[in-house]
């Protein structure tokens, strides 16, 4: 009896020591590896576009989807004639035609795009119709325009008097020399996470001012101007689209996040890939923004001057992106 009592007491004592050690270990582990706060909902957009991010936030804060948020958010800029880089009022090509490109991507990797679209104010909404109402991903030119009319979009002259006057002035020399962060401010890209934790993205542009008629950059190209993977995050780009296409920039950034990089680290690596192909001091601008599944964000560019908007429950702020080339 004494032996059994001794063994029982020994077992209880050992269990107590083990439990105490386990609890101590858990507490230590908590200190070493704090639980990362997941930020949702949240929206992020290229450039300082507070009206666009505010609209997207309204959708998200009313339990709307990330897809609706990014579409309605960038539509604000498409309709703003003072923004000469997207939608109505966008700067024309060298022939005086305003041609628009856009793409959209949802949580299930469904996507739609339009390229070289004319006479329609909201190419992002046409891109969504392509995604949802056709078996295709991309429609171009007249085909995209006719499709838009079939879906009820109205024909509208996109060339405002201001953009027309600037184009006529440009024609006096017809010298194509993009101004960094002005003419290259040619894209509004937006990424959002809704209350369900689902991610979507949108990208819209009127392209480079006075481009050759028919030119298409990265903005409507899935994987270049925009890419979303609901398990990982999303990325979008702005600047000289040809350079983003060459590195499949947005896809690259999402894959880097999949490998464990933060959004900031991934954006920096995306820019460095472009630098490695163009020398240490290229004379053009590229900017990337990214968001991961946790709601962490990042942004980086080649030249100083690029910024991006972030809206979440923590506030609505414009962040100046770090740049490879210092000011």
LUMROKOL-39225 format. One line per 3 residues: number of its first residue (from 0); for each residue y negated, x negated, z of N, C-alpha, C. Coordinates in steps of 0.2 Angstrom, whole numbers. Example, Ala and Ser with C-alpha at 12.3 -4.5 7.8 and 13.67 -1.06 7.14 Angstrom:
# LUMROKOL-39225
0) 28 -66 39 22 -62 39 16 -66 39 | 11 -64 35 5 -68 36 0 -64 39
# end
This chain:
# LUMROKOL-39225
0) 6 -4 0 0 0 0 -6 -4 0 | -6 -10 4 -12 -14 4 -13 -17 -2 | -7 -19 -6 -8 -23 -12 -11 -18 -17
3) -9 -12 -17 -11 -7 -22 -19 -6 -21 | -20 -5 -14 -28 -4 -13 -32 -10 -15 | -29 -16 -14 -32 -22 -16 -34 -22 -24
6) -28 -21 -28 -29 -20 -35 -34 -15 -37 | -34 -9 -34 -39 -4 -36 -46 -6 -35 | -47 -9 -29 -54 -11 -27 -56 -17 -32
9) -51 -21 -34 -53 -27 -38 -55 -24 -45 | -51 -19 -48 -52 -16 -54 -59 -13 -54 | -61 -9 -49 -67 -6 -49 -73 -11 -49
12) -72 -16 -45 -77 -21 -44 -78 -25 -51 | -72 -26 -55 -73 -29 -61 -76 -24 -66 | -75 -18 -66 -78 -13 -70 -85 -13 -69
15) -87 -13 -63 -94 -13 -61 -98 -19 -64 | -95 -25 -63 -98 -31 -66 -99 -30 -73 | -94 -28 -77 -94 -27 -84 -99 -22 -86
18) -99 -17 -83 -104 -11 -84 -111 -14 -83 | -112 -18 -78 -119 -21 -76 -121 -26 -82 | -116 -30 -84 -117 -35 -89 -119 -31 -96
21) -115 -26 -97 -116 -23 -103 -123 -19 -104 | -125 -16 -98 -132 -13 -98 -138 -19 -98 | -136 -24 -95 -141 -30 -95 -142 -32 -103
24) -136 -33 -106 -136 -35 -113 -140 -30 -117 | -139 -23 -116 -142 -18 -120 -149 -19 -119 | -152 -20 -113 -159 -20 -112 -162 -26 -115
27) -158 -32 -115 -160 -38 -118 -161 -37 -125 | -156 -33 -128 -156 -32 -136 -161 -28 -138 | -163 -23 -133 -169 -19 -135 -175 -23 -135
30) -176 -28 -131 -182 -32 -131 -182 -36 -137 | -176 -39 -139 -176 -43 -144 -177 -40 -151 | -174 -34 -151 -174 -30 -158 -177 -23 -157
33) -183 -22 -156 -186 -16 -155 -185 -11 -161 | -184 -5 -159 -183 0 -164 -189 1 -169 | -188 0 -175 -194 1 -180 -196 8 -181
36) -202 9 -180 -205 16 -181 -205 18 -188 | -202 23 -190 -202 26 -197 -208 30 -198 | -212 28 -203 -219 32 -204 -218 37 -210
39) -218 43 -208 -218 48 -213 -221 55 -210 | -224 58 -214 -226 57 -222 -231 52 -222 | -231 49 -228 -236 44 -230 -237 44 -238
42) -243 42 -240 -245 41 -247 -249 35 -248 | -248 31 -253 -251 25 -255 -253 25 -262 | -259 23 -264 -261 23 -271 -265 16 -273
45) -264 14 -279 -268 9 -281 -276 10 -281 | -280 6 -280 -287 6 -280 -290 11 -274 | -296 11 -274 -299 15 -268 -301 22 -271
48) -296 26 -271 -296 33 -273 -295 38 -268 | -300 39 -263 -299 43 -257 -298 50 -259 | -301 53 -264 -300 60 -266 -292 61 -268
51) -290 56 -271 -283 57 -274 -278 57 -268 | -279 52 -264 -274 51 -258 -275 57 -253 | -281 60 -252 -282 65 -248 -279 72 -251
54) -279 73 -257 -275 78 -260 -268 78 -259 | -265 72 -260 -258 71 -259 -256 72 -252 | -261 70 -247 -259 71 -240 -259 78 -238
57) -264 82 -241 -264 89 -240 -257 92 -241 | -254 90 -247 -248 93 -249 -242 90 -244 | -242 84 -242 -237 81 -238 -238 85 -231
60) -244 85 -228 -245 88 -221 -244 95 -221 | -243 99 -227 -241 106 -227 -234 106 -229 | -230 101 -227 -222 101 -228 -221 101 -236
63) -225 99 -240 -224 99 -247 -219 92 -249 | -217 92 -255 -212 87 -257 -217 81 -259 | -213 75 -259 -217 69 -261 -218 70 -269
66) -214 73 -272 -215 74 -280 -221 78 -281 | -222 83 -277 -228 88 -278 -234 84 -276 | -234 80 -271 -239 76 -268 -242 71 -273
69) -237 67 -276 -240 62 -281 -243 65 -287 | -239 70 -290 -242 74 -296 -249 76 -294 | -250 80 -289 -256 83 -288 -262 78 -286
72) -259 72 -282 -264 67 -281 -267 64 -287 | -263 62 -291 -266 58 -297 -269 63 -302 | -268 69 -302 -272 74 -306 -279 74 -304
75) -281 73 -298 -288 72 -296 -291 67 -300 | -288 61 -301 -291 56 -305 -291 57 -312 | -286 61 -315 -286 62 -322 -292 67 -324
78) -294 71 -319 -299 76 -321 -306 74 -319 | -306 68 -316 -313 65 -314 -316 61 -320 | -321 64 -323 -324 60 -329 -327 54 -327
81) -329 53 -321 -332 47 -319 -327 41 -318 | -321 43 -318 -315 38 -318 -313 36 -325 | -316 31 -328 -315 29 -335 -308 26 -337
84) -304 26 -332 -297 22 -333 -291 27 -334 | -293 34 -333 -287 38 -333 -290 45 -336 | -286 49 -339 -287 56 -340 -294 57 -344
87) -297 63 -343 -303 64 -347 -308 59 -345 | -312 57 -350 -317 52 -349 -314 45 -349 | -308 44 -350 -305 37 -351 -308 34 -357
90) -309 27 -356 -311 23 -362 -306 24 -368 | -309 24 -374 -305 25 -380 -302 19 -383 | -298 19 -388 -295 14 -391 -301 11 -396
93) -300 6 -400 -305 4 -404 -307 8 -410 | -303 14 -411 -304 19 -416 -308 25 -413 | -309 25 -406 -313 30 -403 -308 36 -401
96) -302 35 -401 -297 40 -398 -295 38 -391 | -295 43 -387 -293 43 -380 -286 44 -380 | -281 40 -378 -274 41 -378 -271 39 -371
99) -267 43 -369 -265 43 -362 -258 42 -361 | -256 38 -356 -249 37 -354 -248 39 -347 | -242 41 -345 -240 43 -338 -233 43 -337
102) -230 42 -331 -223 43 -329 -223 46 -322 | -217 49 -321 -216 51 -314 -209 50 -312 | -207 49 -306 -200 48 -304 -199 51 -297
105) -193 55 -296 -192 58 -290 -186 55 -286 | -184 58 -281 -180 55 -276 -173 55 -279 | -171 58 -284 -164 58 -287 -164 54 -293
108) -169 50 -294 -170 45 -300 -171 49 -306 | -172 55 -306 -175 59 -312 -182 56 -314 | -183 56 -320 -189 53 -322 -192 56 -329
111) -198 56 -330 -201 58 -336 -207 54 -338 | -209 54 -344 -214 50 -347 -217 52 -353 | -224 51 -354 -227 52 -360 -231 46 -362
114) -231 45 -369 -235 39 -371 -239 41 -377 | -245 38 -378 -250 39 -383 -251 47 -384 | -252 50 -378 -254 57 -378 -261 58 -379
117) -263 63 -384 -270 65 -385 -272 72 -383 | -278 73 -381 -281 80 -381 -278 84 -375 | -275 81 -370 -272 84 -364 -275 80 -358
120) -278 84 -353 -281 81 -347 -276 78 -343 | -270 81 -342 -265 79 -336 -259 77 -339 | -259 71 -342 -252 68 -344 -247 68 -339
123) -249 67 -332 -244 67 -327 -240 73 -327 | -243 79 -328 -240 85 -327 -235 86 -333 | -237 84 -339 -233 84 -345 -227 80 -344
126) -228 74 -341 -222 70 -340 -217 73 -335 | -220 77 -330 -215 80 -326 -211 86 -329 | -215 89 -334 -211 94 -338 -206 91 -343
129) -207 85 -345 -202 81 -349 -196 80 -344 | -197 78 -338 -192 76 -333 -188 83 -332 | -191 88 -331 -188 94 -328 -185 99 -333
132) -188 99 -339 -187 104 -344 -184 101 -351 | -182 95 -351 -179 92 -357 -173 87 -355 | -169 86 -359 -164 81 -358 -166 74 -359
135) -173 73 -360 -176 66 -362 -179 63 -356 | -181 57 -357 -185 54 -352 -192 53 -355 | -193 51 -361 -200 50 -364 -201 53 -370
138) -207 56 -371 -210 59 -377 -216 55 -379 | -217 54 -386 -223 50 -388 -227 54 -393 | -234 52 -393 -238 54 -399 -239 62 -400
141) -238 64 -406 -239 71 -408 -233 75 -405 | -227 72 -405 -222 76 -402 -223 77 -394 | -226 73 -391 -228 74 -384 -233 79 -383
144) -238 79 -388 -244 84 -388 -241 91 -390 | -237 91 -395 -235 98 -397 -230 101 -391 | -227 97 -388 -223 99 -382 -227 102 -376
147) -233 98 -375 -238 100 -370 -240 107 -372 | -242 108 -378 -244 115 -380 -239 120 -379 | -233 119 -381 -227 124 -380 -227 125 -372
150) -229 121 -368 -228 122 -361 -234 125 -358 | -239 127 -362 -245 130 -360 -251 126 -358 | -251 119 -359 -257 115 -358 -262 116 -364
153) -268 116 -362 -273 117 -366 -276 111 -370 | -278 112 -376 -281 106 -380 -288 105 -377 | -290 99 -376 -297 98 -374 -299 91 -376
156) -305 90 -378 -308 84 -381 -309 79 -374 | -306 74 -374 -306 69 -369 -311 64 -369 | -315 63 -374 -320 58 -375 -326 61 -373
159) -329 58 -367 -335 61 -364 -341 57 -368 | -347 59 -367 -352 56 -370 -353 49 -367 | -352 48 -361 -353 41 -358 -348 36 -361
162) -342 38 -361 -337 34 -364 -338 33 -372 | -340 38 -375 -342 37 -382 -348 32 -383 | -353 33 -379 -359 28 -380 -357 21 -379
165) -352 20 -374 -350 13 -372 -346 10 -378 | -342 15 -381 -338 13 -387 -342 11 -393 | -347 15 -394 -352 13 -400 -355 7 -398
168) -357 5 -392 -360 -1 -391 -355 -7 -392 | -349 -6 -390 -344 -11 -390 -343 -13 -398 | -343 -8 -402 -342 -8 -409 -347 -13 -413
171) -353 -14 -410 -357 -19 -413 -355 -26 -413 | -350 -28 -408 -347 -34 -409 -340 -34 -410 | -337 -28 -407 -330 -27 -408 -326 -33 -405
174) -329 -36 -399 -325 -42 -396 -321 -39 -390 | -315 -40 -390 -310 -38 -385 -310 -44 -380 | -313 -42 -374 -313 -47 -369 -313 -43 -362
177) -307 -41 -360 -307 -37 -354 -310 -40 -348 | -313 -36 -344 -317 -38 -338 -312 -37 -332 | -310 -42 -328 -306 -42 -323 -308 -36 -318
180) -304 -32 -316 -305 -27 -311 -310 -21 -313 | -312 -21 -319 -316 -16 -322 -312 -13 -328 | -312 -16 -334 -308 -13 -339 -300 -14 -337
183) -299 -19 -333 -291 -19 -331 -290 -14 -325 | -295 -11 -323 -293 -6 -318 -291 0 -322 | -285 0 -325 -283 5 -330 -277 9 -328
186) -276 9 -321 -270 13 -319 -271 16 -312 | -269 22 -311 -268 25 -304 -261 26 -303 | -258 22 -299 -251 22 -297 -251 25 -290
189) -246 30 -288 -246 33 -282 -238 33 -280 | -237 32 -273 -230 33 -270 -231 37 -264 | -226 41 -262 -226 45 -256 -219 46 -253
192) -219 47 -247 -213 49 -243 -215 55 -239 | -211 60 -240 -212 67 -237 -209 67 -230 | -210 73 -227 -207 74 -220 -199 73 -220
195) -196 74 -226 -189 74 -226 -187 66 -227 | -191 62 -228 -190 55 -229 -188 53 -236 | -190 58 -241 -189 57 -248 -195 54 -252
198) -193 50 -257 -199 46 -260 -199 48 -267 | -206 48 -269 -207 49 -277 -213 45 -279 | -214 44 -285 -220 40 -288 -222 43 -294
201) -229 42 -295 -232 44 -302 -237 38 -304 | -238 38 -310 -242 32 -313 -246 35 -319 | -252 35 -320 -256 38 -325 -262 33 -328
204) -263 33 -334 -268 28 -337 -271 31 -343 | -277 28 -345 -279 29 -352 -279 22 -355 | -276 17 -352 -274 11 -355 -281 6 -355
207) -280 1 -358 -285 -4 -359 -291 -1 -364 | -297 -3 -362 -302 0 -366 -302 -4 -373 | -303 0 -378 -304 -3 -385 -297 -6 -388
210) -292 -4 -385 -285 -7 -387 -284 -5 -394 | -279 -9 -397 -277 -7 -404 -274 0 -404 | -275 4 -409 -272 11 -409 -265 11 -408
213) -262 14 -404 -255 14 -403 -252 10 -398 | -256 6 -395 -254 1 -389 -252 5 -383 | -246 3 -380 -244 6 -374 -242 0 -369
216) -245 1 -363 -243 -4 -358 -238 -3 -354 | -238 -5 -347 -232 -4 -343 -232 3 -340 | -238 7 -339 -239 12 -335 -234 18 -336
219) -231 20 -342 -227 25 -343 -219 22 -343 | -218 16 -342 -212 13 -343 -208 13 -336 | -203 16 -335 -199 16 -329 -196 9 -328
222) -198 7 -322 -195 0 -321 -201 -5 -321 | -206 -4 -326 -211 -8 -326 -217 -6 -322 | -220 -1 -325 -226 2 -321 -224 6 -315
225) -218 8 -314 -216 12 -309 -209 12 -308 | -206 12 -301 -199 13 -300 -198 15 -293 | -194 20 -292 -192 23 -286 -185 23 -285
228) -182 20 -279 -175 21 -277 -176 24 -270 | -173 30 -269 -174 34 -263 -170 30 -257 | -166 26 -258 -162 22 -253 -166 16 -251
231) -171 14 -255 -174 8 -253 -182 9 -253 | -185 11 -258 -192 12 -258 -195 13 -265 | -201 11 -266 -204 12 -273 -210 7 -274
234) -212 6 -280 -217 1 -282 -220 3 -288 | -227 1 -289 -231 3 -295 -236 -3 -296 | -238 -3 -302 -242 -8 -304 -249 -6 -307
237) -253 -11 -308 -260 -10 -311 -262 -16 -314 | -266 -16 -320 -268 -22 -323 -266 -23 -330 | -265 -29 -332 -263 -30 -339 -255 -29 -340
240) -254 -23 -343 -247 -20 -343 -242 -25 -347 | -244 -28 -352 -240 -32 -355 -236 -37 -351 | -240 -40 -346 -237 -45 -341 -232 -42 -336
243) -233 -35 -334 -229 -32 -330 -222 -30 -333 | -223 -28 -340 -217 -27 -344 -212 -33 -344 | -215 -38 -345 -211 -45 -346 -207 -46 -340
246) -209 -44 -334 -205 -46 -328 -202 -39 -325 | -202 -34 -329 -200 -27 -326 -202 -27 -319 | -209 -27 -318 -211 -29 -311 -210 -24 -306
249) -210 -17 -307 -209 -13 -301 -202 -13 -299 | -197 -13 -304 -190 -13 -303 -189 -19 -299 | -192 -25 -301 -190 -31 -297 -192 -31 -290
252) -198 -28 -289 -200 -27 -282 -196 -23 -278 | -193 -17 -280 -189 -13 -277 -182 -17 -275 | -180 -21 -280 -174 -24 -279 -175 -30 -274
255) -180 -33 -273 -182 -38 -268 -182 -35 -261 | -184 -28 -261 -184 -25 -255 -177 -23 -253 | -173 -21 -258 -166 -20 -257 -162 -26 -253
258) -165 -32 -256 -162 -38 -253 -164 -40 -246 | -169 -36 -243 -171 -37 -237 -179 -39 -236 | -182 -40 -242 -189 -42 -241 -193 -36 -239
261) -199 -38 -235 -204 -32 -234 -207 -30 -240 | -211 -25 -240 -215 -23 -246 -220 -28 -248 | -223 -31 -243 -228 -36 -244 -225 -42 -247
264) -219 -45 -244 -216 -50 -247 -214 -49 -254 | -211 -43 -256 -209 -42 -262 -215 -41 -267 | -220 -39 -265 -226 -39 -270 -229 -46 -271
267) -229 -50 -266 -231 -57 -267 -226 -60 -272 | -220 -59 -271 -215 -62 -276 -216 -60 -283 | -217 -53 -284 -218 -50 -290 -224 -54 -294
270) -229 -55 -290 -235 -58 -293 -233 -66 -295 | -230 -69 -291 -228 -76 -292 -223 -77 -298 | -219 -72 -299 -215 -72 -305 -219 -72 -312
273) -225 -68 -311 -229 -68 -317 -233 -74 -318 | -235 -77 -312 -239 -83 -312 -235 -89 -315 | -228 -89 -313 -224 -94 -316 -223 -94 -323
276) -225 -88 -327 -224 -88 -334 -231 -89 -337 | -236 -89 -334 -243 -90 -337 -247 -95 -334 | -245 -100 -330 -249 -105 -327 -252 -103 -321
279) -255 -108 -317 -257 -107 -311 -264 -103 -310 | -268 -102 -316 -274 -99 -315 -275 -94 -321 | -271 -89 -322 -272 -84 -328 -278 -81 -327
282) -281 -79 -333 -288 -75 -333 -287 -68 -334 | -282 -65 -330 -281 -58 -330 -279 -55 -323 | -279 -49 -322 -277 -46 -316 -271 -42 -316
285) -267 -43 -311 -261 -39 -310 -261 -37 -303 | -260 -31 -301 -259 -29 -294 -253 -25 -293 | -249 -26 -288 -244 -22 -286 -245 -19 -279
288) -242 -13 -278 -241 -10 -271 -234 -7 -271 | -232 -7 -264 -225 -5 -263 -224 -2 -256 | -219 2 -256 -217 6 -249 -210 6 -249
291) -208 5 -242 -200 5 -241 -198 11 -238 | -192 12 -236 -190 18 -233 -192 20 -226 | -194 14 -223 -197 15 -216 -204 17 -216
294) -208 17 -222 -215 19 -223 -219 13 -222 | -216 7 -222 -220 0 -222 -223 -1 -229 | -229 -3 -230 -232 -4 -236 -234 -11 -237
297) -236 -13 -244 -238 -19 -245 -242 -19 -252 | -246 -24 -253 -250 -25 -259 -252 -32 -260 | -252 -34 -267 -254 -41 -268 -256 -41 -276
300) -260 -46 -277 -263 -46 -284 -264 -54 -286 | -266 -55 -292 -268 -61 -295 -275 -63 -293 | -280 -59 -295 -287 -61 -294 -289 -57 -288
303) -294 -59 -284 -297 -55 -279 -301 -49 -282 | -301 -44 -277 -304 -38 -280 -300 -31 -280 | -294 -32 -279 -289 -26 -279 -288 -23 -272
306) -288 -17 -272 -287 -14 -266 -283 -7 -267 | -280 -5 -261 -276 1 -261 -277 6 -255 | -276 12 -257 -277 17 -251 -270 19 -248
309) -271 20 -241 -265 22 -238 -267 28 -233 | -263 33 -233 -265 39 -229 -258 41 -225 | -259 41 -219 -253 43 -214 -256 46 -208
312) -252 48 -203 -255 51 -197 -259 46 -193 | -258 39 -195 -262 34 -192 -269 33 -195 | -270 37 -200 -277 36 -203 -277 36 -211
315) -283 36 -213 -284 35 -221 -288 29 -222 | -285 24 -224 -289 18 -225 -288 15 -232 | -293 11 -234 -293 7 -240 -291 0 -238
318) -286 -3 -241 -284 -10 -239 -286 -15 -245 | -289 -20 -243 -290 -26 -248 -284 -30 -248 | -281 -30 -255 -275 -34 -256 -276 -41 -256
321) -271 -45 -253 -272 -52 -254 -271 -54 -261 | -273 -60 -263 -273 -62 -270 -270 -69 -270 | -267 -71 -276 -264 -77 -277 -270 -82 -278
324) -275 -80 -282 -281 -85 -283 -286 -83 -278 | -289 -87 -274 -294 -86 -269 -300 -85 -272 | -305 -81 -268 -311 -79 -271 -316 -85 -270
# end
